[in-house]
Amino acid sequence: MEQNGLPEDIERLLTCPVCLDVFTQPVIILPCQHNLCRKCAEECYDRRGRVVGLSGGKFQCPTCRYEVMVDRHGVYSLPRNLLVENLIEMYAVKPIREPTPPPANRVPLCEDHEDERINVFCLSCQKPTCSMCKVFGKHQNCDVIPIKKAYDDQKSELREHMSRLGSGIEQIQTVQADTDHLRQNVEAASKRAKQEVNQAFQQLCALLEKRKTAMILTIQEDVNERIGILSDMSTSYKKQRDEIQKVMNDGLKLTEEQEATVFLTKSRTMINKVVNQARAMTEIRPPQSIVPELKPYKIDFSRYHQICNQIDFDNGQRQAQRPESARSRLPSNHSNTDLSCIPGLARPPPIPAPTDDEISNFRAMADALKQAEDGSGHLLNFRTKSS
């Protein structure tokens, strides 16, 4: 369908987005490649434009909201689109090639009164109608106004609402920009917080690993010393047993001697050996009285488990509103976290070391074993100072 001598497709391309009518010359082209009537562009600049500096300003394209900058001449500094102006003149002067004859009735007619033109607008029903419908038809009790006045009023109302909508778009763009900026800050803060938490727990794991190694080393050193003493004691007891067994064999052999002179010659020496071995056996002590068990190294780890379960963020941070607390407490630097400041992560107390008496006993036993190895021939005495 053609209107104002232009095909429908061409008219849609040559329609101003502000006045919703065919461009009125002169037509200007914006940097975003959209077109406007110069008077419509001037209206946009006057109503919604902003002054920039001392000799310039800017306004938004009503189609794409692009910021159009102008100098002190205003919209008159924008170039004209001669191609669009030529198209308007061409289609206004001559019709397109091989035009089809226009329809017989270009003026809309009333459906109820076929010969009556639609020339009024019913305010009650909000629809166009004819004068006969107002006088004799179904719109007798309705308020009507001329169709031209209704057209002008509603077009003005539409432009006003579109202007408000354009201002709303500007506000939404501002809020959207603030929202995107805040989202980026939150993401960056989350990344930094996660890195610091990971770093703190890595340091904590390293501390626990170091502490475990030190504790195991302490236990191993104590165990090695005790095992060494027990091994020396076992060797000494074996040597003493062999000596007693040899004395017993020699004594039994001597009791079988039939010659009295020979027996009496050796009996006193043998009796002394047996008495000495029997006296030494009365001084033998069990190993438990010399080397105590490893009871000092028992640790109640349940207390440390409870402390680890209490590791959390700063006090009161959970009770505050989550977005505000996360944003207001962002760390300002990336320094290493001091583990001593974390609740419940104080260094555990040192493992009790052996007492001075125990160390003295161990040294006395070692000296006695050394003397036994040197061939003293006497039974080792493991009596401690405390005994």
C-alpha positions in Angstrom: 0.0 0.0 0.0 1.3 3.5 -0.9 1.0 6.6 1.3 2.1 10.2 0.4 3.2 8.9 -3.0 5.8 6.5 -1.6 5.9 2.7 -1.6 5.4 1.2 1.8 9.0 -0.3 2.0 10.6 3.0 0.9 8.5 5.0 3.2 9.6 2.9 6.2 13.2 3.5 5.3 12.6 7.3 4.9 10.6 7.7 8.2 12.1 9.9 10.9 12.3 8.0 14.3 11.3 11.2 16.1 8.3 12.7 14.2 7.3 9.3 12.8 6.8 10.9 9.4 8.7 11.1 6.1 11.9 13.0 6.6 11.6 16.8 6.2 14.5 18.4 4.4 17.2 19.1 5.3 18.0 15.6 6.5 21.2 15.2 8.6 23.2 12.0 9.1 24.6 11.1 12.6 28.0 9.5 13.2 26.1 6.2 13.9 24.7 6.4 10.3 21.1 7.0 11.4 19.2 9.9 9.9 17.0 12.6 11.4 15.1 15.7 10.3 17.2 18.7 11.2 14.3 20.2 13.2 13.8 16.8 15.0 17.6 16.7 15.8 17.4 20.2 17.1 14.5 19.3 19.3 16.4 16.3 20.7 19.4 18.5 21.4 17.4 21.3 23.0 15.3 18.9 25.2 17.7 16.1 26.2 21.1 17.4 25.1 23.9 18.4 27.5 26.5 21.1 27.3 30.1 19.9 27.1 32.9 22.5 27.8 32.5 26.1 26.7 31.6 25.6 23.0 30.0 22.2 22.4 27.5 19.7 23.6 26.1 16.2 23.0 22.8 14.3 22.7 21.8 10.7 22.2 20.6 9.2 18.9 17.0 8.3 19.4 17.5 5.0 17.6 20.6 3.5 19.1 21.4 5.9 22.0 24.8 6.7 20.5 26.4 9.8 22.0 26.5 12.5 19.3 29.0 15.3 19.8 28.4 18.7 18.3 30.4 22.0 18.3 29.2 25.5 19.0 27.0 25.4 15.9 24.8 22.7 17.4 23.0 20.3 15.0 23.9 22.6 12.1 27.5 21.2 12.3 26.2 17.7 11.4 26.5 16.8 7.7 23.4 16.5 5.4 22.4 13.2 3.8 22.0 14.3 0.2 21.2 10.7 -0.9 18.1 10.6 1.4 17.0 14.1 0.3 17.3 13.1 -3.4 15.3 9.9 -2.8 12.5 12.0 -1.1 12.5 14.5 -4.0 12.5 11.7 -6.6 9.6 9.8 -5.1 7.7 13.0 -4.4 8.0 14.3 -8.0 7.4 11.1 -10.1 6.0 7.7 -9.2 8.0 4.5 -9.5 8.3 2.9 -12.9 5.1 1.4 -14.3 2.9 2.5 -11.4 -0.3 0.6 -10.6 -3.4 2.7 -10.5 -4.3 3.8 -7.0 -7.2 2.1 -5.3 -10.7 3.6 -5.8 -11.3 4.4 -2.2 -8.2 5.8 -0.5 -10.2 7.4 2.3 -11.3 4.8 5.0 -15.0 4.4 5.2 -17.2 3.3 8.0 -18.1 -0.4 8.2 -21.7 0.4 9.4 -22.3 3.3 7.0 -20.6 2.5 3.7 -20.8 5.9 2.2 -19.6 7.8 5.3 -16.0 8.7 5.8 -14.3 8.0 9.2 -13.9 11.6 10.5 -14.3 11.4 14.2 -12.7 9.5 17.1 -14.7 8.1 19.9 -13.1 8.9 23.3 -15.3 6.4 25.2 -14.6 3.4 22.9 -11.1 4.6 21.8 -11.7 3.8 18.1 -12.3 5.9 14.9 -15.9 6.1 13.6 -18.1 8.3 11.4 -20.5 11.1 12.1 -23.5 9.0 11.3 -22.5 6.5 14.1 -22.4 9.4 16.5 -25.8 10.8 15.4 -27.8 7.6 14.7 -25.5 4.6 15.5 -23.9 2.9 18.5 -21.8 5.9 19.5 -24.8 8.2 20.3 -23.9 8.4 24.0 -20.1 8.6 23.5 -17.8 11.6 23.5 -16.1 12.2 20.1 -13.5 14.6 18.7 -12.4 15.3 15.1 -10.1 12.6 13.8 -7.3 15.1 13.0 -7.3 16.4 16.6 -7.2 12.9 18.0 -4.4 12.1 15.6 -2.4 15.1 16.8 -3.1 14.6 20.4 -2.1 10.9 20.5 1.0 11.5 18.4 2.1 14.2 20.9 1.3 11.8 23.7 3.4 9.1 22.1 6.3 11.4 21.6 6.2 12.5 25.2 6.1 8.9 26.5 9.0 8.0 24.1 11.0 10.9 25.5 10.4 9.7 29.0 11.3 6.2 27.9 14.6 7.5 26.5 15.4 9.1 29.8 14.6 5.8 31.5 17.1 4.1 29.2 19.8 6.5 30.2 19.1 5.7 33.9 19.1 2.0 33.2 22.4 2.3 31.3 24.0 4.1 34.3 22.7 1.6 36.8 23.8 -1.3 34.5 27.3 0.2 34.3 27.5 0.5 38.1 26.2 -3.1 38.4 28.8 -4.4 36.0 31.6 -2.5 37.9 30.4 -3.9 41.2 30.2 -7.4 39.9 33.8 -7.1 38.6 34.9 -5.9 42.1 33.1 -8.8 43.8 34.8 -11.3 41.4 38.2 -9.8 42.0 37.7 -9.7 45.8 36.5 -13.3 45.7 39.6 -14.4 43.8 41.9 -12.5 46.3 40.1 -14.0 49.3 40.3 -17.5 48.0 44.0 -17.1 47.3 44.7 -15.8 50.8 42.6 -18.7 52.3 44.5 -21.2 50.3 47.9 -19.6 51.2 47.0 -19.6 54.9 46.0 -23.3 54.9 49.1 -24.2 52.9 51.2 -22.5 55.6 49.2 -24.3 58.3 49.7 -27.7 56.6 53.4 -26.9 56.3 53.5 -26.0 60.0 51.7 -29.3 60.9 54.0 -31.3 58.7 57.1 -29.7 60.3 55.6 -30.3 63.8 54.9 -33.9 62.9 58.4 -34.5 61.6 59.9 -33.0 64.8 57.7 -35.1 67.1 58.5 -38.3 65.2 62.2 -37.5 65.2 62.1 -37.0 69.0 60.3 -40.3 69.5 62.7 -42.1 67.2 65.8 -40.7 69.0 64.4 -41.8 72.4 63.5 -45.2 71.0 66.9 -45.7 69.4 68.6 -44.9 72.7 66.3 -47.3 74.6 66.7 -50.0 72.1 70.5 -49.6 72.1 70.5 -49.9 75.9 68.2 -53.0 75.8 70.4 -54.6 73.1 73.5 -54.1 75.2 71.7 -55.5 78.3 70.7 -58.5 76.3 74.3 -59.1 75.2 75.6 -58.7 78.7 73.0 -61.1 80.1 73.9 -63.7 77.4 77.6 -63.4 78.3 76.8 -63.8 82.0 74.6 -66.8 81.4 77.4 -68.4 79.4 79.9 -67.8 82.2 77.5 -69.3 84.8 76.9 -72.3 82.5 80.7 -72.8 82.2 81.2 -72.6 86.0 78.4 -75.1 86.5 79.9 -77.5 83.9 83.3 -77.2 85.6 81.8 -77.8 89.0 79.9 -80.9 87.9 83.1 -82.2 86.3 85.0 -81.6 89.5 82.4 -83.4 91.6 83.0 -86.5 89.5 86.7 -86.5 90.5 87.5 -89.7 92.6 91.0 -88.7 93.7 90.8 -86.7 96.9 94.0 -84.8 96.5 93.1 -83.6 93.0 89.6 -82.6 94.1 90.9 -80.7 97.1 93.4 -78.9 95.0 90.7 -77.4 92.8 87.6 -77.4 95.0 88.3 -74.1 96.9 88.8 -72.1 93.6 85.7 -73.7 92.2 83.7 -72.9 95.3 84.7 -69.2 95.1 83.6 -69.0 91.5 80.2 -70.5 92.3 79.7 -68.2 95.3 80.7 -65.1 93.2 78.3 -66.0 90.4 75.5 -66.7 92.9 76.1 -63.3 94.6 76.0 -61.5 91.2 72.7 -63.1 90.2 71.0 -61.6 93.3 71.7 -58.1 91.8 70.1 -58.7 88.4 67.1 -56.2 87.8 64.3 -56.6 85.3 64.6 -54.3 82.2 61.3 -52.5 83.0 63.0 -51.0 86.1 65.7 -49.5 84.0 64.1 -48.5 80.7 60.5 -47.0 81.2 57.8 -47.2 78.6 57.0 -44.4 76.1 54.1 -43.0 78.1 55.2 -39.4 78.0 54.6 -39.2 74.3 50.8 -39.9 74.4 48.9 -36.9 73.1 45.2 -36.1 73.2 44.5 -35.0 69.6 40.8 -34.4 70.2 41.6 -31.0 71.7 43.5 -30.0 68.5 40.6 -31.3 66.4 38.2 -29.0 68.2 40.6 -26.1 67.7 40.8 -26.8 64.0 37.0 -26.9 63.7 36.9 -23.4 65.2 39.0 -21.8 62.4 36.8 -19.2 60.8 36.8 -15.6 59.5 36.9 -12.6 61.7 34.4 -12.3 64.5 31.1 -10.7 63.6 31.7 -11.0 59.8 29.0 -13.8 59.5 26.4 -11.8 61.4 26.7 -8.7 59.1 24.9 -8.6 55.8 26.9 -10.8 53.4 27.3 -8.3 50.4 28.4 -5.4 52.7 30.7 -7.5 54.8 32.4 -9.0 51.7 32.9 -5.6 50.1 33.9 -3.6 53.2 36.4 -6.2 54.5 38.4 -6.8 51.3 42.2 -7.0 52.1 44.2 -4.0 51.0 47.4 -5.9 50.4 48.6 -9.4 49.7 51.0 -9.9 52.6 51.5 -13.4 54.1 49.0 -14.3 56.7 50.3 -14.6 60.2 49.2 -18.0 61.5 49.6 -16.9 65.1 46.7 -14.4 64.6 44.3 -17.2 63.6 42.2 -18.3 66.6 43.1 -21.8 67.8 46.4 -22.1 65.8 48.9 -21.5 68.7 51.9 -23.8 68.6 51.3 -27.1 70.6 53.3 -27.5 73.8 56.7 -29.3 73.4 56.9 -33.0 74.0 58.2 -33.8 77.5 61.9 -34.6 77.4 63.5 -37.4 79.5 64.3 -36.3 83.1 67.9 -35.9 84.3 67.6 -39.0 86.4 66.6 -41.1 83.4 69.5 -39.7 81.3 72.0 -40.5 84.2 70.6 -44.0 84.4 71.1 -44.5 80.7 74.7 -43.2 80.8 75.5 -45.4 83.8 74.2 -48.5 82.0 76.1 -47.6 78.9 79.4 -47.3 80.9 78.8 -50.6 82.6 78.2 -52.3 79.3 81.3 -50.8 77.9 83.3 -52.2 80.8 81.8 -55.6 80.3 82.8 -55.5 76.7 86.4 -54.7 77.7 86.6 -58.1 79.5 86.3 -57.2 83.1 84.7 -60.6 83.8 82.4 -59.3 86.4 78.6 -59.3 86.3 77.2 -55.9 85.2 75.4 -53.9 87.8 72.5 -51.8 86.3 71.5 -50.3 89.7 70.5 -46.6 89.1 71.3 -43.7 91.3 67.8 -43.5 92.4 67.9 -47.0 93.7 
